[in-house]
Amino acid sequence: MKRLRLLIVGAVGAVAGVVLLLLSGVLNFAASSGHWDVTDLFFDLAARQSVTLRSVGIDVPDLDDPRMIRRGAGHYEMVCAACHGSPGRPPEAFAANLTPRPPLLLEQMQRWRPAERTFFTVKHGIKRTAMPAWPTQLRDDEVWEMVAFLEAMPSLTTDDYRALAGDRRIANCTNCHGDDGRGRGNAFPRLDIQSSLYLAGALRAFRDGHRASGTMISAASGLTDAQIVELSAVLGQGTVVEPEGAEHGRAIAAGEVAGLPACDSCHGPSARPDFPRLAGQQRDFLIRQLELFTTLQEQRGGVHAEIMSTAVHRLTPEQKESVADWYGD
């Protein structure tokens, strides 16, 4: 019994000592002082083991699609390269003053395996570091694009990287969507076919976090209403494209298939200007948007998400393919 009392007193004393230490202000939390090596070792090990445990069972898709790698590269250059560096360019000077210092991913990705751990880290971030979570937890497809790029990055030359990612120092909409608005490398959606009214609504939805896309939320977050109007007027050229796909897709688009709404009534050349045009859009992008409306429904966001979230459930997977074949470039 005496030993038990001693243990209790000792435990209470230890807790009280820790509380007094925290309240005293003696511990130095200035970032300029850095961390002790043992502190870095403890938190690095704890974070690695936490990520390893929570990434068990994650299914890894095919990461070799060049379009996935290109889209991941664009986001990396826009958001990540300033802290983590990139092929041919070190991190920005401010990154050296962060505590802990962001890792150089060109080096770390050669040993940070497997892909499941990278996915969990990119999606959820790491507490008490400068590593944030992905801007929306609804877009695993975007996170996997980043993983695909990170897996490929160690093998890229400086020229390879620049061709994929562009340059954040001159970054603007054309960095991903091209000078002509047609989407670089057949990996990004076309903007030139849309009206300025539609683009303005989409940009506002991304900026305000109402439409789920981590990439576009990051790109649009700093735009003012005036800048959105100006950008939309330049990019929304309303280029008319005649679809030339399969006959079955044409029939669905025209409303000639029983039980299915006519896609052209909202997305055709004579539809309202605040709806997106589909003819000439990247086929891969169309398929992905249809799948997002199927899985996320109204959570996908956007001004008219509730309309598409209802209409898309009437389409079979084969009909989605046919519609994308008809409209897609």
DOZAMAR-601017 format. One record per residue (C-alpha): residue in three letters; x, y, z. Coordinates in steps of 0.1 Angstrom, whole numbers, padded with zeros to 4 digits, always signed. Last residue first. Example, Ala and Ser with C-alpha at 12.3 -4.5 7.8 and 13.67 -1.06 7.14 Angstrom:
2
Ser+0137-0011+0071;Ala+0123-0045+0078;
***
This chain:
329
Asp-0121+0161-0787;Gly-0152+0150-0768;Tyr-0188+0157-0776;Trp-0198+0124-0792;Asp-0173+0102-0774;Ala-0181+0118-0741;Val-0218+0110-0747;Ser-0210+0075-0757;Glu-0188+0069-0727;Lys-0216+0082-0704;Gln-0240+0059-0722;Glu-0218+0029-0715;Pro-0216+0037-0678;Thr-0254+0039-0677;Leu-0270+0074-0677;Arg-0301+0082-0657;His-0280+0090-0627;Val-0264+0119-0646;Ala-0296+0139-0647;Thr-0300+0144-0610;Ser-0265+0154-0601;Met-0265+0175-0633;Ile-0294+0197-0622;Glu-0282+0200-0585;Ala-0248+0211-0597;His-0261+0243-0614;Val-0239+0270-0598;Gly-0210+0247-0589;Gly-0205+0220-0563;Arg-0193+0185-0566;Gln-0212+0180-0533;Glu-0244+0180-0554;Gln-0237+0144-0566;Leu-0203+0133-0553;Thr-0202+0099-0569;Thr-0223+0104-0600;Phe-0215+0141-0605;Leu-0178+0132-0602;Glu-0181+0104-0627;Leu-0197+0127-0653;Gln-0169+0152-0646;Arg-0143+0126-0651;Ile-0157+0114-0684;Leu-0159+0149-0697;Phe-0123+0157-0687;Asp-0110+0126-0705;Arg-0130+0136-0736;Gln-0113+0170-0737;Gln-0140+0196-0747;Gly-0148+0200-0784;Ala-0186+0201-0779;Leu-0194+0204-0742;Arg-0205+0240-0737;Pro-0209+0249-0701;Phe-0242+0265-0688;Asp-0243+0303-0680;Pro-0247+0311-0717;Arg-0281+0294-0719;Ala-0284+0269-0747;Ser-0281+0276-0784;Pro-0248+0259-0790;Gly-0257+0228-0770;His-0250+0223-0733;Cys-0284+0227-0716;Ser-0309+0215-0742;Asp-0280+0198-0760;Cys-0278+0171-0733;Ala-0314+0160-0741;Pro-0328+0143-0711;Leu-0329+0105-0710;Gly-0360+0083-0706;Ala-0363+0074-0742;Val-0333+0081-0763;Glu-0338+0108-0790;Gly-0329+0137-0766;Ala-0303+0153-0791;Ala-0274+0145-0768;Ile-0285+0109-0764;Ala-0289+0104-0802;Arg-0255+0120-0808;Gly-0239+0096-0784;His-0254+0067-0802;Glu-0242+0080-0835;Ala-0205+0081-0825;Gly-0186+0114-0824;Glu-0183+0144-0847;Pro-0193+0173-0825;Glu-0192+0207-0842;Val-0171+0232-0823;Val-0180+0269-0817;Thr-0155+0290-0799;Gly-0172+0310-0772;Gln-0141+0332-0765;Gly-0143+0329-0727;Leu-0107+0334-0719;Val-0104+0372-0722;Ala-0138+0381-0708;Ser-0135+0355-0681;Leu-0101+0369-0670;Glu-0115+0405-0667;Val-0147+0394-0648;Ile-0126+0373-0624;Gln-0102+0401-0619;Ala-0130+0424-0609;Asp-0145+0399-0585;Thr-0111+0396-0568;Leu-0089+0365-0574;Gly-0068+0352-0545;Ser-0084+0318-0541;Ala-0087+0311-0579;Ala-0056+0289-0584;Ser-0057+0271-0550;Ile-0095+0264-0554;Met-0087+0253-0589;Thr-0063+0226-0579;Gly-0082+0214-0549;Ser-0113+0210-0569;Ala-0148+0208-0553;Arg-0170+0237-0562;His-0183+0260-0534;Gly-0149+0269-0521;Asp-0154+0306-0527;Arg-0127+0308-0553;Phe-0139+0277-0571;Ala-0175+0289-0573;Arg-0163+0324-0583;Leu-0142+0309-0610;Ala-0171+0288-0623;Gly-0195+0317-0624;Ala-0170+0338-0643;Leu-0163+0310-0667;Tyr-0200+0306-0675;Leu-0205+0343-0682;Ser-0174+0345-0703;Ser-0188+0318-0726;Gln-0170+0285-0730;Ile-0153+0270-0760;Asp-0120+0288-0753;Leu-0117+0273-0719;Arg-0106+0238-0728;Pro-0100+0213-0700;Phe-0065+0202-0691;Ala-0045+0171-0701;Asn-0045+0174-0739;Gly-0009+0186-0736;Arg-0019+0221-0727;Gly-0056+0229-0727;Arg-0073+0247-0756;Gly-0073+0282-0741;Asp-0051+0295-0770;Asp-0022+0304-0747;Gly-0026+0271-0729;His-0049+0258-0702;Cys-0022+0249-0677;Asn+0002+0279-0677;Thr-0024+0298-0697;Cys-0044+0305-0665;Asn-0014+0324-0650;Ala+0020+0315-0638;Ile+0050+0337-0648;Arg+0071+0329-0618;Arg+0051+0296-0614;Asp+0068+0282-0645;Gly+0054+0255-0667;Ala+0048+0221-0652;Leu+0053+0195-0679;Ala+0077+0212-0703;Arg+0095+0227-0674;Tyr+0099+0194-0657;Asp+0113+0176-0688;Asp+0137+0205-0693;Thr+0150+0203-0657;Thr+0154+0165-0661;Leu+0128+0142-0647;Ser+0136+0108-0631;Pro+0130+0120-0595;Met+0097+0136-0605;Ala+0078+0104-0617;Glu+0065+0092-0583;Leu+0057+0128-0574;Phe+0038+0133-0606;Ala+0016+0102-0600;Val+0011+0112-0564;Met-0001+0146-0575;Glu-0025+0130-0600;Trp-0037+0107-0572;Val-0046+0137-0551;Glu-0066+0151-0580;Asp-0086+0119-0583;Asp-0091+0118-0545;Arg-0112+0149-0549;Leu-0137+0152-0520;Gln-0113+0161-0492;Thr-0109+0196-0506;Pro-0080+0220-0502;Trp-0056+0190-0499;Ala-0043+0190-0463;Pro-0015+0214-0454;Met+0022+0207-0449;Ala+0037+0237-0430;Thr+0043+0214-0400;Arg+0025+0210-0368;Lys+0000+0184-0382;Ile+0009+0166-0415;Gly-0012+0168-0446;His-0044+0149-0452;Lys-0045+0143-0490;Val-0009+0147-0498;Thr+0002+0126-0468;Phe-0023+0098-0474;Phe-0014+0096-0511;Thr+0023+0095-0504;Arg+0018+0067-0480;Glu-0003+0047-0505;Ala+0024+0053-0531;Pro+0049+0031-0512;Arg+0074+0046-0506;Trp+0092+0077-0495;Arg+0128+0066-0505;Gln+0134+0082-0539;Met+0106+0107-0532;Gln+0127+0122-0504;Glu+0155+0134-0526;Leu+0135+0153-0553;Leu+0111+0160-0524;Leu+0135+0183-0506;Pro+0119+0182-0472;Pro+0102+0213-0457;Arg+0122+0228-0428;Pro+0106+0221-0394;Thr+0105+0249-0386;Leu+0104+0272-0416;Asn+0133+0296-0422;Ala+0148+0276-0451;Ala+0114+0278-0469;Phe+0117+0316-0470;Ala+0146+0314-0495;Glu+0125+0297-0522;Pro+0131+0260-0528;Pro+0159+0250-0552;Arg+0155+0250-0590;Gly+0166+0226-0617;Pro+0142+0198-0609;Ser+0118+0212-0582;Gly+0120+0227-0547;His+0100+0217-0517;Cys+0088+0250-0503;Ala+0083+0271-0535;Ala+0077+0239-0555;Cys+0044+0230-0537;Val+0016+0254-0549;Met+0018+0264-0585;Glu+0047+0241-0596;Tyr+0031+0211-0579;His-0003+0219-0593;Gly+0010+0219-0629;Ala+0031+0188-0623;Gly+0000+0169-0610;Arg-0019+0177-0642;Arg+0011+0166-0663;Ile+0015+0133-0644;Met-0022+0125-0647;Arg-0021+0133-0684;Pro+0010+0110-0688;Asp-0010+0080-0674;Asp+0015+0059-0655;Leu-0002+0061-0621;Asp-0026+0032-0625;Pro-0048+0032-0594;Val-0036+0025-0558;Asp-0061+0010-0534;Ile-0056+0022-0498;Gly-0056-0008-0475;Val-0030+0004-0451;Ser-0025+0042-0454;Arg-0035+0049-0418;Leu-0007+0027-0403;Thr+0021+0041-0426;Val+0010+0077-0420;Ser+0011+0073-0383;Gln+0045+0055-0384;Arg+0060+0082-0405;Ala+0046+0110-0384;Ala+0059+0094-0351;Leu+0093+0088-0366;Asp+0096+0123-0379;Phe+0083+0137-0346;Phe+0108+0118-0325;Leu+0138+0123-0348;Asp+0131+0160-0351;Thr+0129+0163-0313;Val+0160+0143-0308;Asp+0179+0166-0332;Trp+0168+0196-0311;His+0145+0219-0330;Gly+0151+0253-0345;Ser+0160+0284-0325;Ser+0146+0308-0352;Ala+0112+0292-0349;Ala+0109+0306-0314;Phe+0091+0281-0292;Asn+0116+0283-0263;Leu+0105+0264-0233;Val+0108+0285-0201;Gly+0073+0300-0205;Ser+0065+0289-0169;Leu+0031+0275-0178;Leu+0045+0246-0198;Leu+0071+0237-0171;Leu+0045+0241-0143;Val+0022+0216-0162;Val+0051+0192-0167;Gly+0060+0194-0130;Ala+0024+0189-0119;Val+0022+0158-0141;Ala+0054+0144-0126;Gly+0042+0152-0090;Val+0009+0135-0096;Ala+0028+0104-0109;Gly+0052+0104-0080;Val+0023+0108-0055;Ile+0005+0079-0071;Leu+0036+0057-0071;Leu+0044+0066-0035;Arg+0009+0057-0025;Leu+0012+0024-0043;Arg+0044+0016-0025;Lys+0028+0024+0008;Met+0000+0000+0000;
***
